[in-house]
Each structure stands twice: as structure tokens, then as C-alpha cells.
Amino acid sequence: MTGSFESHVGTPGGVHIAVVYHIADYAAFCEAMDSAVEDKVHIHCAANYRVSAFYSLYAQSRGLWGDDEAQAFIEDLWAPAEYPVWLNFIRTIRGNPGKGRKLVHPPFIG
């Protein structure tokens, strides 16, 4: 286990990243994603709330998606406004994408 997720590099089919709820470590997630550029990546959590937040922030910070596309990706699954801690986390990362941030023991969602 590394940071906030389990990452199994080199497993059949590519990289497997399970984002766990009790520590949301965005910087560690980005490191795992960046190291997997040549592999297929499977990212998951219980209901894809954390995954949608992490991946949209990642795609936005890497210039793959714009603001609207990143926000729509999240809002297709859940409403961050209903989870103020997560809404603040998303806003903080968007305001400073180069700085990793951990969110310890956020409310359990997805």
C-alpha cells in the first residue's frame, strides 16, 4: 500500500490503483498515474466519487481537460456541494495543482 491507494504496477492488464477513503493523497495518486504512462490503468473506489475527483483534477492539471470537462466528469456521478470537505479539497487542488495535498479521514463517499 502506498499513500492513499494500492498500486500494482506490472500486473496483467496494466496498473491497478484502488483509491481508499481514509486518506486522500492526491500527490501520490499523480505520481502513480505519471509512472503508468505506458500502461493501461484501472482506477477504482467504492462508488467512483473519489476516482472522479482525483482523475478530473489530474486530467485538468496535465492539460488533458479544461475546467468545464473536469467538472462535468465529477458532476455526472455526484454533487461535491453535498460534501463540503471534498468540495474544499477539489477547490484547493484546482487553486494550486502543483502542490500535493492529503485529506485525512474525509467523510466516507464512494
C-alpha positions in Angstrom: 0.0 0.0 0.0 1.4 3.4 -1.0 -0.2 6.6 0.4 -3.9 6.6 -0.1 -4.2 3.8 -2.6 -2.9 0.4 -3.6 -0.9 0.5 -6.8 0.0 -2.8 -8.5 2.4 -1.9 -11.3 3.1 -4.6 -13.8 0.1 -6.7 -13.1 -1.6 -8.4 -16.0 -3.5 -5.8 -18.0 -1.6 -2.8 -16.7 -1.7 -0.8 -13.5 -4.4 -1.2 -10.8 -5.0 1.8 -8.4 -7.6 1.5 -5.6 -8.2 4.8 -4.0 -9.1 4.3 -0.4 -11.3 6.6 1.5 -9.5 7.3 4.8 -6.5 9.3 3.3 -7.0 11.1 0.0 -3.4 11.7 -1.1 -3.6 13.5 -4.5 0.2 13.9 -4.9 0.8 10.1 -4.5 -2.1 9.5 -7.0 -0.4 11.8 -9.5 2.9 10.0 -9.1 1.3 6.6 -9.7 -0.5 8.0 -12.8 2.6 9.7 -14.2 4.6 6.5 -13.8 2.0 4.5 -15.7 2.1 6.4 -19.0 2.9 3.2 -21.0 0.3 1.0 -19.2 -3.4 0.6 -19.1 -4.6 1.9 -15.8 -7.6 0.8 -13.8 -8.6 3.2 -11.1 -11.5 2.5 -8.7 -13.1 3.2 -5.3 -16.4 2.1 -3.8 -18.7 4.4 -5.9 -16.2 6.3 -8.1 -16.7 9.5 -6.3 -13.0 9.7 -5.2 -11.9 8.4 -8.5 -13.9 11.1 -10.4 -12.4 13.8 -8.2 -8.9 12.6 -8.4 -8.9 11.8 -12.1 -10.6 15.0 -13.1 -8.0 17.0 -11.1 -5.2 15.0 -12.6 -6.5 15.4 -16.2 -7.0 19.1 -15.7 -3.6 19.6 -14.2 -1.9 17.8 -17.1 -3.8 19.8 -19.7 -5.9 16.9 -20.9 -9.2 18.5 -19.9 -10.5 22.1 -19.3 -12.4 23.3 -16.3 -15.8 22.5 -17.8 -15.0 19.0 -18.8 -13.3 18.2 -15.5 -16.3 19.5 -13.5 -18.8 17.7 -15.7 -16.9 14.4 -15.2 -17.4 14.7 -11.4 -21.0 16.0 -11.6 -22.1 13.2 -13.8 -21.6 10.9 -10.7 -22.1 13.1 -7.6 -22.6 16.6 -6.3 -19.4 17.9 -4.5 -21.5 20.6 -2.9 -23.2 17.9 -0.8 -19.8 17.1 0.7 -18.2 20.3 1.8 -14.9 18.7 2.8 -14.5 17.3 -0.7 -15.6 20.5 -2.3 -12.9 22.3 -0.4 -10.4 19.6 -1.4 -11.2 20.0 -5.1 -11.1 23.8 -4.9 -7.7 23.7 -3.1 -6.1 21.4 -5.7 -7.5 23.4 -8.6 -6.1 26.6 -7.0 -2.7 25.0 -6.5 -2.3 21.9 -8.7 1.4 21.7 -8.3 1.2 21.2 -4.6 0.2 17.8 -3.3 -2.3 17.7 -0.6 -3.6 15.0 1.7 -7.2 14.9 3.0 -7.1 12.7 6.1 -10.3 10.9 7.1 -12.7 12.7 4.8 -16.4 11.9 5.0 -17.0 8.5 3.5 -18.3 8.8 0.0 -18.0 6.5 -3.0 
